[in-house]
Amino acid sequence: MAALLFYQAHALLPLEVKFARLLAQHGHSGEQAIQIASEFRDAMAASRPVVSEGARELLQTLADREAQLFVLSETRSQIAERQLEEVELRDLFGWVIGTERAPRGRGQMVVCPETVGLPVETFAAQSFVLAGIPEDVAAARELGYYGIGIAHLFPEATFTAHGAREVYRHVAHLSLELRRG
C-alpha cells in the first residue's frame, strides 16, 4: 500500500525522479536512480508481457471497426514489436513507435501524425489516446487528442483532473461499452 501511495503522490514525475525520491527516503543516494531506472526498463523489456482478455477484446473490436492502431512504447520499437508478437497482437497494430523515434508520451504523440503525413491538428481531431498514465492524458489534451483514461493504477479523478474526456476503471469496461454501441 505504501508503494501505491508513493507512486500516486509522485505520479507526474519522471521515473528517474521517482526512484531518486524513493531511494532518498530509504537512505540511498539519488545518483543510483538513473542506474536503477535503466535496470528496471531493461527488465521490463526482457519480460513477457501480460495482456488481459479485456484488453485483447478491446483491440480486436477497434481493429474490426477499422481503427488504425498505434503503439507508443516505453522501449525501442523492435522490442515492443517482439513483445506484441509474443502475445499474438502485432497484426492489429499498423505502427509501433518506440523511444528511438521520440520520447514516450507527447513526443511519440507528435510522431503519429508525422508517420501518416498529416498535421498534428488534423490527425488529433480524428483520433483518441488511450492512456493509463495521467501525464499521457494531459499531453493528449494539449495536442488536441480525445483522451481516455484507464484508471487501474491511478484514481479516476486524477485522469479527469488531467483532462480525460472519459475514464474507465479497466479496458474491459471500455470494450463492453464499445460492444454495446
C-alpha positions, 0 to 999 in steps of 0.5 A: 500500500505504501508503494501505491501511495508513493507512486500516486503522490509522485505520479507526474514525475519522471521515473528517474525522479521517482526512484531518486525520491524513493531511494532518498527516503530509504537512505540511498543516494539519488545518483543510483536512480538513473542506474536503477531506472535503466535496470528496471526498463531493461527488465521490463523489456526482457519480460513477457508481457501480460495482456488481459482478455479485456484488453485483447477484446478491446483491440480486436473490436477497434481493429474490426471497426477499422481503427488504425492502431498505434503503439507508443512504447516505453522501449525501442520499437523492435522490442515492443514489436517482439513483445506484441508478437509474443502475445499474438497482437502485432497484426492489429497494430499498423505502427509501433513507435518506440523511444528511438523515434521520440520520447514516450508520451507527447513526443511519440504523440507528435510522431503519429501524425508525422508517420501518416503525413498529416498535421498534428491538428488534423490527425488529433481531431480524428483520433483518441489516446488511450492512456493509463498514465495521467501525464499521457492524458494531459499531453493528449489534451494539449495536442488536441487528442480525445483522451481516455483514461484507464484508471487501474493504477491511478484514481479516476479523478486524477485522469479527469483532473488531467483532462480525460474526456472519459475514464474507465476503471479497466479496458474491459469496461471500455470494450463492453461499452464499445460492444454495446454501441 
